Amino acid sequence: MNQLLNQDLQQLDNFLQEIKDYSVLFLSSVETLPVKAATASFENFDLPRKGMGAMHTLSQFRKRYEEHLAGNSGPRNWGFVTGGATIPAIAGDWLTSVFDMNASDRDIPPFKIETETISMLRQLFGLPDAFSGNFVTGATMANFSGLAIARQWLGKQLGVDVAQEGMAALANAKIVSCTPHSSSVKSMAMLGFGRNALVKIPALPDREAFDIEALKEYLLAHKGEPLIVLASAGTVNTVDFDDLQAIVALKKEYNFWLHVDAAFGAFAACVPEYKQLLDGWEEADSITIDAHKWLNVPYDAAMVFTRHLQLQLDTFKNVGAAYLGDPEKDFKYSNYTPENSRRLRALPAWFTLVAYGAEGYTAIVNNNIQLARQLGTLISESDAFHLLAPVRLCVVCFTLHVADEEKQAGIDAFLKALNDSGKVMMTPTVYQGVPAIRAAFVNWRTTEKDLTIAWEDMLQQAAGPTVEED
Ligand SMILES: *Cc1c(COP(=O)(O)O)cnc(C)c1O
């Protein structure tokens, strides 16, 4: 054994203690670190000829990167839809690396851990047992998986095994949506549908949800053609929900596959008041739910749920690899997921679900919704900002109260100043043609104190440029 490898093995305890101390140091300061890392330039770093060993590598890492690390998982990262990581979730993630098991095989514990976690998640979301599920790396891959199984189903309607014979029969397949997430369109590109296969149906006035009458018209005009309806349960700008019950009713009349992207909107199921937003999703064919957003586990983790296990197998099975066994007989996750070898991605979720249970998640989700609503109220009562949509769940979509022609430049300057201040982070968007800003609340650590800190900073940055002009 190489001398350094051997030395590190002997000093395992010391080194992991050091890593633990460093982790504690970082996690206890995450609230005060700048939310967004400042851009930095780094000198080249070449592969050392002789390595440094574990302990010096940690020092080298800290020397090189520590001052550039941001509190990305802290309570005031309101950009995109960014979750934090609960303490038990971090522990589960660490242990995933410690065990370093390939979570594919039925005969070993990782399989049980994943099926058990999926079962707890079904309970958390109130999804029927008819749904099977598995972990993937994020909602992008969950959307990819759902649409891949949908593709197999479309082929089957035409008597073609697409996984075997390719896409030729589905050259005219359409994915019908109102406000799809970009990752679904990306998945269409990856799956051979092509981005042009997207058909966008108009939204209801002032909404991001299907005009159901317009959807119905489209379905009627294209009856019998291969169609996937891609519904949103929580859009990123205004957390709008498609009327899933109405879509499910149409599904009985028109034969289509229903995929629901509920990346973070699924967590509405945790709060009785908001649960009904998801009514109907239990009839979907496939569902995407992210774990590294509102479940607050570390990157990267999400789940895809489906009620079509055989089609999923037809899509993802490994064929002709004797050493992997017979995919039809031996259940292995690698025959149901894009990845073959896969880390024990379920373990962080298992830890946090057991640690906090249904009540813990109701509390996290409720707290985030209340804070988003409070920010919405502050904005709607202020002179500096203008609320662009009602706060439906955990995202506040707003703009600056300035003339239309000044909006884009104003927002660019405001967001730069705000994000550079390091206290809070938000991201730009365009909502119904209006340049806008989003603040998304999905972190377990966020409290009213954070709202106060952020609001003061927002007012200050909004006032900033005017003061300078004077
Ligand atoms: C975040 C998000 C995605 C993409 O998820 P990743 O985890 O970034 O891959 C897809 N759909 C919706 C609605 C999302 O919010």
The ligand as a Gaussian input file, in Angstrom:
#p B3LYP/6-31G(d) Opt

LIG

0 1
 C      -36.254000      22.825000      -9.729000
 C      -37.283000      22.334000     -10.650000
 C      -36.992000      21.404000     -11.663000
 C      -35.580000      20.944000     -11.954000
 O      -35.025000      20.378000     -10.849000
 P      -33.497000      20.062000     -10.587000
 O      -33.564000      19.481000      -9.239000
 O      -32.775000      21.365000     -10.668000
 O      -33.028000      19.092000     -11.612000
 C      -38.031000      20.939000     -12.423000
 N      -39.284000      21.377000     -12.239000
 C      -39.606000      22.296000     -11.310000
 C      -41.023000      22.750000     -11.160000
 C      -38.616000      22.795000     -10.471000
 O      -38.922000      23.709000      -9.541000

